[in-house]
Structure formats: C-alpha cells, structure tokens
Amino acid sequence: MFSFQDKVVLITGGSRGLGRAMSIGFAQAGAKVVIASRKIETCEALQKEISAAGGDALAVAAHMGNCEDLDHLIAATYEHYGRVDVLINNAAINIATRPLTEMNPEAFDKMYEVNLRGPWYLASRVAPRMAEQGGGAVINVLSVAGLKPPANMGFYASTKAGLEAMNKVMAQEWAPMKIRVNALALGTYHSDLVDTTIEQMPEYEQYMLGANLIKRLAESEEILHPIFYLAGESYTTGITLVADGGMLCK
Ligand SMILES: NC(=O)c1ccc[n+]([C@@H]2O[C@H](COP(=O)([O-])OP(=O)(O)OC[C@H]3O[C@@H](n4cnc5c(N)ncnc54)[C@H](OP(=O)(O)O)[C@@H]3O)[C@@H](O)[C@H]2O)c1
C-alpha cells in the first residue's frame, strides 16, 4: 500500500537491533537509507550488506548525545541525498535499571541527552529543511515503559514519557509545515539490547512473556508493520501507536 521508492529515510541507531531491521526493510522497499549510530564500522558493514543486495544506503557516525555530531549527520545526509523524507528517532539507551534512590546524576544526564535532547535537536534541525522540500514524516520510538512506568526504570521511562510530550508538541508546531509527527511505543522485541539482557538474565524472558497477552516476544522484523504505517500514510499526526503484545492492557 505504501511506496518508499526513492524516499530518503534517516534512521538513528539504524545499525543494530530494531534499527537494523528498519534499515533493511526500508531499503528493500526502495528507499535510500541513512544508517546512523556511534560505531561507524557497524553502520558501514550494514551499508555494504544493503548495497550488495541492490539497495542504496549511507553510513554516518553520530552520537545522539552530541549536537555537533547531529549537525554533521544532517550535513552529510543533505550532501549525499539532498533531502530527508522520513526521520526515525530510534536510538536510545538504558544504562540505569535500579531504584531511584540508587541512581546518580551522571546517568541521568547521559540518558536524557541521548534519549530526549538528541531526538529533539535532530528533528528540530531537520524539520525546517523538510518544510522547504514540501513536508515529510518524523517518528519517535518510545517504549510502553514511558506510558506505564515500572519500578527500577525511572530514568528510561521518564525520557520516553518526555519524548511522547515532545512528539505532541512537534506534531502541532510542524503540521503547518506539512510534517506529520507520530510516536511508536513498543513492548518487547528481539534486538541486540533485549537478547543480551536475556543472555545475562534468563528470567527476564519469562517476566516479559508474563507481562504481555500474546505470550511471545516480537521478532525485530515485525517492527516494519507499524513503522511503514506511520511513515507511509498521510492523515495521521500526533498519535502514539502502541505495538506491545497487549502489555498496556494487563
Ligand atoms: N527492543 C525492545 O524490546 C524495545 C522495547 C521498547 C522500546 N524499544 C526502543 O526501540 C529503540 C531501539 O531499541 P533496540 O532494542 O533495537 O536497541 P539496540 O539493540 O540496543 O540498538 C540500539 C541502536 O542504537 C545505537 N545507539 C546506541 N546508543 C547510541 C548513541 N548514544 N548515539 C547514537 N546511536 C546509538 C546502536 O548503535 P551503536 O552502538 O553503534 O551506537 C544501535 O544501532 C529504542 O528507542 C528503544 O528504547 C525497544
């Protein structure tokens, strides 16, 4: 139903996990994909994989917590492709899963810089250029943890809740610029992050299975259904679409 032929899709954290599934999926759907993350080698390896399969991709190193890196990411993207049709704020970290009484200000600053300041900065610098080209779409990737915050996830949950608020403000401010802005709140998907956590803490998988209604973790490729919808349709803005296996309902 949706065509991404020759659309330019910029994906932060596009090298691994769900971002990798998105990069491959959009490239297979005909898009030109900008793969951004901290480690250029991982981005370049995926770029080569996509090119070898006949796709078109660009690899750029950028730390979401560093605004200069984000300026460079924007400059490199426009120099190479000349436009951005879809921006996906996907990269995020969760480096502190402990009670609030045990958290420190350094972890707070780092998580807020990467998970909230970075997505705001990148989107707000891309939006005026999207407007010049006639519009586009921004997707902010959230977690159900931001909508139903669990204990021991205070920093992560609040960065995602903050990004949801920012999503609604972006949607209002940028609708006149013909930019749709939507959020996608996820349950548990297989990704580098989740699979490593399960390896280190096997009980986590059982816990997550018990927390959803569908009784399985989603495969990373399943992210393409809601992402394609938000990227490709034309009359939805300001929403948070939830794809969580029924976690919010429990
Ligand atoms: N997987 C899930 O079950 C799940 C559930 C709810 C929400 N989410 C959300 O989905 C998104 C993707 O998660 P994931 O599970 O796919 O994560 P992941 O497997 O850990 O992959 C994270 C990606 O982001 C990049 N990244 C990490 N820190 C970065 C930084 N500071 N600057 C730039 N890039 C950075 C990583 O590459 P480098 O290491 O090279 O930087 C990697 O490409 C996140 O927003 C996460 O909160 C995931």
The ligand as an SDF file (V2000), in Angstrom:
LIG
                    3D

 48 52  0  0  0  0  0  0  0  0999 V2000
   13.8100   -3.9900   21.7630 N   0  0  0  0  0  0  0  0  0  0  0  0
   12.7670   -3.7450   22.5450 C   0  0  0  0  0  0  0  0  0  0  0  0
   12.1220   -4.6690   23.0480 O   0  0  0  0  0  0  0  0  0  0  0  0
   12.3180   -2.3460   22.7960 C   0  0  0  0  0  0  0  0  0  0  0  0
   11.2260   -2.1460   23.6500 C   0  0  0  0  0  0  0  0  0  0  0  0
   10.7590   -0.8660   23.8540 C   0  0  0  0  0  0  0  0  0  0  0  0
   11.3530    0.1980   23.2140 C   0  0  0  0  0  0  0  0  0  0  0  0
   12.4380   -0.0190   22.4190 N   0  0  0  0  0  0  0  0  0  0  0  0
   13.0440    1.1370   21.7690 C   0  0  0  0  0  0  0  0  0  0  0  0
   13.3900    0.7950   20.4420 O   0  0  0  0  0  0  0  0  0  0  0  0
   14.5500    1.5090   20.0430 C   0  0  0  0  0  0  0  0  0  0  0  0
   15.6090    0.5470   19.5230 C   0  0  0  0  0  0  0  0  0  0  0  0
   15.9560   -0.3450   20.5770 O   0  0  0  0  0  0  0  0  0  0  0  0
   16.7750   -1.7030   20.3090 P   0  0  0  0  0  0  0  0  0  0  0  0
   16.2310   -2.7010   21.2540 O   0  0  0  0  0  0  0  0  0  0  0  0
   16.8110   -2.0160   18.8540 O   0  0  0  0  0  0  0  0  0  0  0  0
   18.2360   -1.2600   20.8010 O   0  0  0  0  0  0  0  0  0  0  0  0
   19.6880   -1.8960   20.4970 P   0  0  0  0  0  0  0  0  0  0  0  0
   19.5440   -3.3010   20.0180 O   0  0  0  0  0  0  0  0  0  0  0  0
   20.4940   -1.6340   21.7270 O   0  0  0  0  0  0  0  0  0  0  0  0
   20.2460   -0.9750   19.3170 O   0  0  0  0  0  0  0  0  0  0  0  0
   20.4700    0.3840   19.5910 C   0  0  0  0  0  0  0  0  0  0  0  0
   20.9570    1.1130   18.3500 C   0  0  0  0  0  0  0  0  0  0  0  0
   21.1760    2.4800   18.7240 O   0  0  0  0  0  0  0  0  0  0  0  0
   22.5610    2.8230   18.5510 C   0  0  0  0  0  0  0  0  0  0  0  0
   22.9560    3.6830   19.6580 N   0  0  0  0  0  0  0  0  0  0  0  0
   23.0550    3.3770   20.9680 C   0  0  0  0  0  0  0  0  0  0  0  0
   23.4560    4.4500   21.6740 N   0  0  0  0  0  0  0  0  0  0  0  0
   23.6040    5.4680   20.7960 C   0  0  0  0  0  0  0  0  0  0  0  0
   24.0000    6.8230   20.8990 C   0  0  0  0  0  0  0  0  0  0  0  0
   24.3610    7.3600   22.0630 N   0  0  0  0  0  0  0  0  0  0  0  0
   24.0440    7.5770   19.7780 N   0  0  0  0  0  0  0  0  0  0  0  0
   23.7120    7.0470   18.5810 C   0  0  0  0  0  0  0  0  0  0  0  0
   23.3270    5.7770   18.4110 N   0  0  0  0  0  0  0  0  0  0  0  0
   23.2800    4.9760   19.4980 C   0  0  0  0  0  0  0  0  0  0  0  0
   23.3050    1.4790   18.4970 C   0  0  0  0  0  0  0  0  0  0  0  0
   24.4930    1.5200   17.7110 O   0  0  0  0  0  0  0  0  0  0  0  0
   25.9440    1.9730   18.3020 P   0  0  0  0  0  0  0  0  0  0  0  0
   26.2450    1.0690   19.4350 O   0  0  0  0  0  0  0  0  0  0  0  0
   26.8690    1.8530   17.1500 O   0  0  0  0  0  0  0  0  0  0  0  0
   25.7830    3.4030   18.6990 O   0  0  0  0  0  0  0  0  0  0  0  0
   22.2600    0.6030   17.8280 C   0  0  0  0  0  0  0  0  0  0  0  0
   22.3030    0.7930   16.4240 O   0  0  0  0  0  0  0  0  0  0  0  0
   14.9770    2.3220   21.2960 C   0  0  0  0  0  0  0  0  0  0  0  0
   14.4190    3.6250   21.2190 O   0  0  0  0  0  0  0  0  0  0  0  0
   14.3440    1.5680   22.4370 C   0  0  0  0  0  0  0  0  0  0  0  0
   14.1090    2.3980   23.5560 O   0  0  0  0  0  0  0  0  0  0  0  0
   12.9390   -1.2600   22.2110 C   0  0  0  0  0  0  0  0  0  0  0  0
  1  2  1  0
  2  3  2  0
  2  4  1  0
  4  5  1  0
  4 48  2  0
  5  6  2  0
  6  7  1  0
  7  8  2  0
  8  9  1  0
  8 48  1  0
  9 10  1  0
  9 46  1  0
 10 11  1  0
 11 12  1  0
 11 44  1  0
 12 13  1  0
 13 14  1  0
 14 15  2  0
 14 16  1  0
 14 17  1  0
 17 18  1  0
 18 19  2  0
 18 20  1  0
 18 21  1  0
 21 22  1  0
 22 23  1  0
 23 24  1  0
 23 42  1  0
 24 25  1  0
 25 26  1  0
 25 36  1  0
 26 27  1  0
 26 35  1  0
 27 28  2  0
 28 29  1  0
 29 30  1  0
 29 35  2  0
 30 31  1  0
 30 32  2  0
 32 33  1  0
 33 34  2  0
 34 35  1  0
 36 37  1  0
 36 42  1  0
 37 38  1  0
 38 39  2  0
 38 40  1  0
 38 41  1  0
 42 43  1  0
 44 45  1  0
 44 46  1  0
 46 47  1  0
M  CHG  2   8   1  16  -1
M  END
$$$$
